[in-house]
Amino acid sequence: MFIAFQIPFSDARFFLPIPGKLNRPVWPYPESGREFVRGFGQIRDRRKGGVENWTSENVYCRASRAVIFRPSLEKQTIGPRTLQQRTSCVFRRLLADDGPTMRLEIGLRVTPRRREWRIDSSEYLTLILNALRLSVQVRSQQGSVQTAELGSVGELIAHHYLEASTPRIRGTMYRREDWWVAPGAPVLVVESRPGEGNALPRLARFVRELDFAQITVHHCRIEYRSRAAAVWFLQTKVNSDHDVLRRLRIHLLRVHSEIETLKSIFRAVITQRLDSNSVKVQRYFEGALELLTHKKSHGFQQSEILKAALEWQELVRPGERETLLAKLNEAVPNYRRNIEQLIRRADGEARQPAQLANYVQNVFVTEGDFNMSSINTSGTGNIVNVAEYMVGVTNSVNQNVNNSQTSSEVKDLVKVLMENIAKIGPSVDPNIAKQMADDVKVLSEELTRPAPRKAWYEISLKGLKEAAEAIGEIGKPILETAMKLFPLLIGG
């Protein structure tokens, strides 16, 4: 099984008349083996070459220095823990074109240690969740290291790239603003071969069948750490065309990055950070509209692909739509109608996740979000009673704690932590309550390992600290308990 993970970025310096970016590498035609990006790596040729019509796919910048798996992938589990597997990193790449769109892409291969490895729908969700939760480190230009989960690494990488690509004058970095490089929502492309899966997640919607290449495409959108993430599932058969599979993967990743960049540029125009009268802005909109409004693009009939990609998308917030259209009407009247149609199309495609059965075994799903547990869903199908959810997580946490070899002090504090979260659950935002419960569950699972990973303790406790601080006075007992656990589990 292969997983391609992408974080897209928009680089607004493309539109600004300022010397705020290094002129090397020269995208989309950088010099392989000679040019590089500071703190990321060297420019390399793609081993299998590029693809027709998409520019700059033949070269990439290595990103092995920017994103480091800590602990190593050998010590982190992606698939269900009941199934023996080996996870390896196939590539870490930074890619760009001749516009504002950039993207970080990471390829992961999950190999079973036995011949048969058939996972069911809930185990697929475990696979996705664990991939997003992989612990990584990002090093800044000043040498400091920050630890984060892979699914939450966007802001760190955006800041790292902004610093890496900003000129220095006599050792002093040129003026820069954080909004110049902005991350978008992540996307995963999960490719499976025959015999690797019994059933896809229930939320996965059929998109289309590529009969000529023996490839089936499904799509869903999940919520991770209160952030949206798109997931594409590409199922192959024995006689599948793997060249088409590769081109389709590249196409899906490029379309996603273009949509996320367009959203970012819309926001910059609305907030008057970018001038809609700029020739570069107008040319950018022209190219984006050409891609996102054509029924066929880059060799693929993409009407169903775009329909799925735009699901749950909000290209522009409803209260800002008219502001954007008014600005575009002054600057680019020829494109206003097409942009308005695209925005309204995205609104029309938006839909609620599929109705859930009354009982979901081993997976909790709400509005695209998923968390591992066994609970009863409410009658509406997409709103789950927080109290019921807390009961399930509390039982899991207590079981993990009782089975661990940690000290009695740590056991008592973790149980108190979970009790405090369960108490405030009905009184705060459900997403925050469930996020805190998930953090405690991850922490309790780590306690059961023969060699617990401190990096995972740190991620869970930092998440709890931030959430407790965000909800104010009611979160004070949670914050105090979490801070007591810091020195016991991490030290210092």
Number of C-alpha atoms within 10 A of each C-alpha: 17 19 23 22 22 29 29 28 29 27 24 21 20 17 18 16 7 9 12 20 18 13 11 12 18 13 17 17 16 19 17 17 11 10 16 19 19 17 22 21 19 20 23 19 16 14 8 10 11 16 16 11 10 15 15 19 21 19 24 25 25 22 23 17 15 24 22 17 20 19 16 14 18 12 12 18 19 21 24 16 11 6 15 13 17 17 20 14 15 12 14 25 22 24 22 24 16 13 18 20 22 24 24 25 21 21 17 20 18 17 17 17 11 9 9 11 17 15 20 15 19 22 22 20 25 22 21 18 20 19 21 21 22 21 25 22 21 22 19 18 16 8 9 8 10 12 20 23 20 22 25 20 21 22 16 20 22 26 19 21 22 23 22 19 18 18 19 15 8 7 7 8 14 14 11 15 10 11 17 21 25 22 25 25 20 29 24 26 21 23 20 16 15 12 13 18 18 13 14 18 17 17 19 20 18 14 20 15 14 16 9 9 16 17 23 17 19 21 22 23 24 25 18 20 19 12 12 17 22 23 21 25 24 20 22 20 14 9 9 18 14 13 12 17 19 12 18 18 19 18 20 19 23 19 19 23 26 22 22 24 26 22 18 23 23 21 18 18 18 22 13 12 14 18 19 23 14 14 13 15 20 17 13 17 21 16 11 17 16 13 17 18 16 12 14 12 17 14 12 14 14 22 16 13 19 21 15 23 25 23 21 22 22 15 21 20 12 12 8 13 16 14 14 22 21 13 18 23 15 11 18 20 13 11 17 19 14 16 20 16 13 17 20 17 16 22 19 14 17 17 13 12 22 17 14 19 15 12 14 16 13 15 19 23 25 20 19 20 20 18 22 19 21 17 22 18 22 15 13 11 18 20 14 19 16 18 14 16 22 24 15 15 23 20 14 17 24 18 14 21 25 16 15 18 13 14 10 12 10 16 22 13 15 22 17 16 22 24 17 19 25 23 13 16 22 14 11 14 13 17 17 19 24 22 20 27 26 23 20 27 24 18 25 25 18 19 23 17 13 9 9 15 19 15 18 23 22 17 19 23 24 18 18 28 20 12 18 23 14 12 14 10 11 17 19 15 15 23 22 13 19 23 15 12 19 15 10 12 18 14 8 6
